[in-house]
Amino acid sequence: MRLFVGLDVSLAKTAACVLDEHGRIVKEVEVASEPEVIVRLARELDGTIAAIGLEAGPLSQWLHRSLSEAGLDVVLMETRQVKGALKAMPIKTDRRDAEGIARLLHLGWFRPVHCKSVSAQEVRALLGARKAIQHGMIALELSLRGLLRNFGLKVGAISRGRFELRVRELACGNAMLEAATEPMLRARASLRQELAGLERRVRLLAKEDSVCCRLMTMPGVGAVVALTFRSAIDDPTRFSSSKKVGPWVGLTPSRNQSGERDVTGGITRAGDANLRRALCQAATVMMNRGRASWLRTWAAQVAQRRGRKRGMVALARRISSVLHRMWRDDTVFQLDAPPGVAPT
């Protein structure tokens, strides 16, 4: 008997639902969210496990890797699709969610998600730490500006290196303001020092990676963008065509058609938000400050026809395709249009 196992994973507990090949519920149980416990549950089932499905989430990559190493057939299911299917249930519980995941697995109505390698997850953790520290530093700077603004003291447009001196100048002579701003300035200085260390680590990591070195030959693509792209894609062979990278990142227009109504909206924003943001930043740099190239010329022509914002999105989408092709073909970026690529 073939069995389909659906797992609804949370931090402490995992709800499991087992269906047979006819869609009947064989077993429902709640276990700890630990790989060895779930493997033991799978071994105790009376039948052949056709597949184990779990929704992509914070613990899913770890569980997927551990269950796969135990010899089980595990699939990660695309979050948006699972969420849309489970919304049809009037009552939402972990037990019902596990049953819904198992039924999607049984019907085959799911989109599998790539489980990233350990090295890719480590790079993403480093980039995530850099982003968190950067946001913390910016939040402190905004708080300091708001704190002083209440007293009519305006920091104004100033470089990051002179920000601390400017705040001290404005708070000088007011004991209460000095007591309020000094701890925040010390915290900002500490975050800035840690951010500089992470920046050096990121640049060194990109410099030592041959793939990132090739990707950085494209104008506008630096160490952060290259590492973000490499860690998000992880395995370039999982895309049969470079043109599929843009839709996977969510840089293609959405469409809603019903009868005579056919609406084309903004981009879908599906996929990796960090990669989409990095590609848009690279496109903005290329359009404004990048070296002259066939890709920049093409983007300028699109912006002239469709508007600057749409031109930037179109450029970000094409950058993703070109970077993927560079990775697959083991080539560097050519400022002149390569053979077979039209500049317009």
C-alpha positions in Angstrom: 0.0 0.0 0.0 1.4 3.4 -1.1 1.2 6.1 1.6 1.3 9.9 1.4 2.5 11.8 4.5 1.7 15.4 5.0 3.6 17.4 7.7 2.5 20.7 9.1 5.7 21.9 10.9 5.9 24.4 13.7 8.7 25.3 16.1 8.0 22.7 18.7 5.4 20.3 17.3 4.6 18.8 13.9 1.2 17.5 12.9 1.4 14.5 10.6 -1.4 13.0 8.4 -1.0 9.8 6.5 -3.2 8.9 3.5 -3.4 5.7 1.6 -3.5 5.5 -2.2 -7.3 5.8 -2.2 -7.2 9.1 -0.2 -8.4 7.5 3.1 -6.8 8.7 6.4 -4.6 6.0 7.8 -3.1 7.9 10.7 -3.1 11.3 12.4 -0.5 12.1 15.0 1.4 15.0 16.5 5.1 14.6 17.1 8.1 16.7 18.1 9.7 18.8 15.3 12.9 16.7 15.3 14.2 14.7 12.3 14.8 11.5 14.2 11.2 11.5 15.6 9.7 11.9 12.1 12.0 9.2 10.7 10.9 6.9 13.4 7.2 7.6 12.6 7.8 6.9 8.9 9.6 3.6 9.7 6.6 2.4 11.9 4.0 2.9 9.1 2.6 -0.2 7.6 3.1 0.4 3.8 5.4 2.0 1.3 5.9 5.7 1.6 5.3 7.3 -1.8 6.2 10.8 -0.7 6.5 13.0 2.4 5.4 16.6 1.8 6.0 19.7 3.9 5.5 23.4 3.3 8.6 25.5 2.7 9.4 27.4 5.8 12.1 28.2 8.4 12.6 24.6 9.5 11.7 22.9 6.3 15.2 22.9 4.7 16.8 21.4 7.8 14.1 18.7 8.0 14.2 18.0 4.3 17.9 17.4 4.4 17.8 15.1 7.4 14.8 13.1 6.1 16.5 12.7 2.6 19.7 11.5 4.3 17.5 8.9 6.0 16.4 7.5 2.6 12.9 9.0 2.6 11.3 10.6 -0.5 10.7 14.2 0.7 9.4 17.2 -1.3 9.2 20.8 -0.3 5.9 22.4 -1.4 5.6 26.0 -2.6 4.2 28.2 0.2 1.8 30.4 -1.8 0.1 27.4 -3.5 -0.3 25.5 -0.3 -1.7 28.6 1.5 -4.2 29.2 -1.3 -5.4 25.6 -1.2 -5.8 25.5 2.6 -7.7 28.8 2.7 -10.7 26.8 1.3 -11.1 25.1 4.7 -13.5 27.0 7.0 -11.8 25.8 10.2 -8.0 26.0 10.3 -6.0 23.8 12.7 -2.7 22.1 12.5 -4.4 18.7 12.1 -6.4 20.0 9.1 -3.4 21.7 7.6 -1.5 18.4 7.7 -4.4 16.6 6.1 -4.6 19.3 3.4 -0.9 19.0 2.6 -1.2 15.2 2.4 -4.2 15.5 0.0 -2.3 18.0 -2.2 0.6 15.5 -2.2 -1.8 12.6 -3.1 -3.4 14.6 -6.0 0.0 15.9 -7.3 -1.3 19.4 -7.2 1.7 21.2 -5.8 4.8 23.0 -7.0 8.1 21.6 -5.7 10.6 23.9 -4.2 14.4 23.5 -4.5 16.1 22.6 -1.2 19.3 24.7 -1.0 22.6 23.3 -0.2 24.3 23.9 3.2 26.9 26.2 1.7 24.1 28.4 0.1 22.2 28.5 3.4 25.4 29.6 5.2 26.0 32.4 2.7 22.4 33.5 3.1 22.8 33.5 6.8 25.8 35.8 6.5 23.9 38.2 4.1 21.0 38.1 6.5 23.2 39.1 9.4 24.7 41.9 7.4 21.2 43.2 6.5 19.9 43.0 10.1 22.9 45.0 11.4 22.5 47.5 8.6 18.8 48.0 9.4 19.6 48.4 13.1 22.1 51.1 12.4 19.8 53.0 10.1 17.0 52.7 12.7 19.2 54.2 15.3 20.1 57.1 13.0 16.5 57.8 12.3 15.6 57.7 16.0 18.4 60.2 16.7 17.1 62.5 14.0 13.6 62.3 15.4 14.7 62.8 19.0 16.6 66.0 18.1 13.9 67.3 15.8 11.5 67.7 18.7 13.8 70.4 20.0 14.2 72.1 16.6 17.7 70.6 16.1 18.1 69.4 12.5 20.8 67.0 11.6 20.3 67.6 7.9 22.0 65.9 5.0 25.4 64.7 6.2 27.8 61.8 5.5 27.7 58.7 7.6 31.2 59.4 8.9 30.3 62.9 10.3 26.9 61.9 11.6 28.2 61.2 15.2 30.0 64.5 15.4 27.0 66.4 14.1 24.7 64.8 16.7 27.1 65.7 19.5 27.4 69.3 18.3 23.6 69.6 18.4 23.2 68.0 21.9 26.1 69.9 23.4 25.2 72.0 26.4 21.9 70.1 27.2 22.6 67.5 29.8 19.4 65.6 29.2 19.9 65.4 25.4 23.5 64.3 26.0 22.4 61.5 28.3 19.8 60.4 25.8 22.0 60.5 22.7 25.3 59.1 24.0 24.1 55.5 24.6 22.5 55.5 21.1 25.7 56.8 19.5 27.8 54.2 21.2 25.4 51.5 20.0 25.5 52.9 16.5 29.3 53.0 16.6 29.4 49.3 17.7 27.0 48.3 14.9 29.0 50.3 12.4 32.1 48.5 13.4 30.5 45.1 13.1 28.9 46.0 9.7 32.4 47.0 8.4 33.7 43.6 9.5 30.8 41.8 7.7 31.4 43.9 4.6 35.0 42.8 4.5 33.9 39.2 4.9 31.4 39.4 2.2 33.8 41.0 -0.3 36.5 38.4 0.5 34.0 35.6 0.1 32.9 36.9 -3.3 36.5 37.4 -4.4 37.4 33.8 -3.6 34.4 32.4 -5.4 35.0 31.9 -9.2 31.3 32.1 -10.0 30.9 35.4 -8.2 34.0 36.8 -9.9 32.4 36.1 -13.3 29.1 37.6 -12.3 30.8 40.7 -11.0 32.1 41.4 -14.5 28.7 42.8 -15.3 28.4 46.6 -14.5 26.2 47.2 -11.4 26.8 43.8 -9.9 28.9 43.9 -6.8 29.8 41.4 -4.1 26.4 41.5 -2.3 24.4 41.1 -5.5 26.6 38.3 -6.8 26.5 36.3 -3.5 22.7 36.9 -3.3 22.2 35.6 -6.8 24.5 32.6 -6.3 23.0 31.5 -3.0 19.4 32.0 -4.2 19.9 30.0 -7.4 22.3 27.5 -5.8 22.0 25.1 -8.8 21.8 26.7 -12.2 20.9 23.4 -13.9 17.4 23.4 -12.2 16.3 26.0 -14.7 15.9 24.6 -18.2 16.0 28.1 -19.7 17.6 31.3 -18.5 14.4 33.1 -19.3 12.7 31.3 -16.4 14.7 33.0 -13.8 12.9 36.3 -14.0 9.4 34.8 -13.5 10.8 32.7 -10.7 12.0 35.8 -8.9 8.7 37.5 -9.4 9.7 40.2 -12.0 7.0 39.4 -14.5 3.6 41.2 -14.7 0.7 39.5 -13.0 -2.5 38.7 -15.0 -6.1 38.3 -13.9 -8.4 37.0 -16.7 -12.1 36.1 -16.3 -14.5 36.1 -19.2 -14.2 39.5 -20.9 -12.1 40.9 -18.2 -8.3 40.7 -18.7 -6.2 42.8 -16.4 -2.4 43.0 -16.5 -1.1 44.2 -13.1 2.2 44.8 -11.4 4.9 42.3 -11.0 4.0 39.1 -9.2 6.6 39.5 -6.4 6.8 35.7 -6.1 10.0 33.9 -5.1 13.0 35.3 -3.2 12.4 38.9 -2.1 16.1 39.5 -1.3 17.2 38.4 -4.8 14.5 40.5 -6.4 15.6 43.6 -4.4 19.3 42.9 -5.3 18.5 42.7 -9.0 16.5 45.9 -8.9 19.4 47.6 -7.1 21.8 46.3 -9.8 19.5 47.6 -12.5 19.2 51.0 -10.9 23.0 51.3 -10.6 23.5 50.2 -14.2 20.9 52.7 -15.5 22.3 55.6 -13.5 26.0 55.0 -13.0 27.0 51.9 -14.9 29.4 51.8 -17.8 28.1 52.0 -21.3 27.0 48.5 -22.6 24.5 46.9 -24.9 22.4 46.0 -21.9 22.3 49.6 -20.6 21.4 50.8 -24.1 18.6 48.3 -24.3 17.2 49.4 -20.9 17.4 53.1 -21.9 15.3 52.4 -25.0 12.7 50.4 -22.9 12.5 53.3 -20.4 12.0 55.8 -23.2 9.1 53.8 -24.6 7.4 52.5 -21.3 8.7 54.7 -18.5 11.7 54.6 -16.2 10.2 52.4 -13.6 9.1 49.7 -16.1 12.5 50.0 -17.8 14.2 49.3 -14.5 12.1 46.2 -13.8 12.6 45.0 -17.4 16.4 45.5 -16.9 16.4 43.6 -13.6 14.5 40.7 -15.3 17.0 40.6 -18.1 20.0 40.9 -15.8 18.8 37.7 -14.0 18.7 35.9 -17.4 22.1 37.1 -18.5 23.7 36.2 -15.1 22.2 32.8 -15.2 23.5 32.2 -18.8 27.0 33.5 -17.8 27.0 31.0 -14.9 25.9 28.1 -17.1 28.2 28.9 -20.0 31.2 29.8 -17.7 31.6 33.2 -19.5 32.1 36.8 -18.5 30.0 39.8 -19.4 30.7 41.5 -22.7 30.1 45.2 -23.0 29.4 44.8 -26.7 26.5 42.7 -27.7 27.6 39.0 -27.8 26.9 37.0 -31.0 23.2 36.2 -31.4 22.0 38.8 -28.9 20.2 41.9 -30.3 20.9 45.1 -28.4 17.4 46.3 -28.8 
